Amino acid sequence: MRRGIAIDFETANECPASVCSVGAVLFEDGEIVRSFYSLIQPEPNYYKWFCQRVHGLCHCDTDDAPVFPYVWEALEREIGQGLSIEEMGIPLVAHNSRFDEGCLRAVFSAYGMTYPDYEFLDTLTASRRHYGNMLPNHQLQTVAEACGYSLVNHHHALADAEACAAIAMKIL
């Protein structure tokens, strides 16, 4: 894959709209050219223990964070350099895109924002096609390693977006 935006969300609870952090990277011609990370005050604003156990975030991290519409505006400003993601005309890429696209749709809806019909590509599906039974599983860290990328700080949204970009550049 020549060009895309790898994106990853972490959530505060079982609600897909409860995004509490986002990481995104623009990659072009085999390199990450821009990146963005932000904490987000989740909506609804409560944390479940099972989510905290995964990513380590809690109220103390996000109580003073901006709400999603401001974060999305900043993400597009940083990644798109003046263009919205829709205007850039390039796909979003996620590992298990059903989760990340679901979060994005839900949080857009929670804030009454019009959801552009973003194109999403899935590195999990691509990994299953590309590697089949050659890997013990198709988790992000396993696939990243198979693609020659060492994922450090798994479940930090930016680290996961960078790993997803590495996978996309290798097998998509």
Secondary structure by P-SEA (a helix, b strand, c coil): ccbbbbbbbbbcccccccccbbbbbbbcccccccbbbbbcccccccccaaaaaaccccccccccccccaaaaaaaaaaaacccccccccbbbbbccaaaaaaaaaaaaaaacccccbbbbbbaaaaaaaacccccccccaaaaaaaaccccccccaaaaaaaaaaaaaaccc
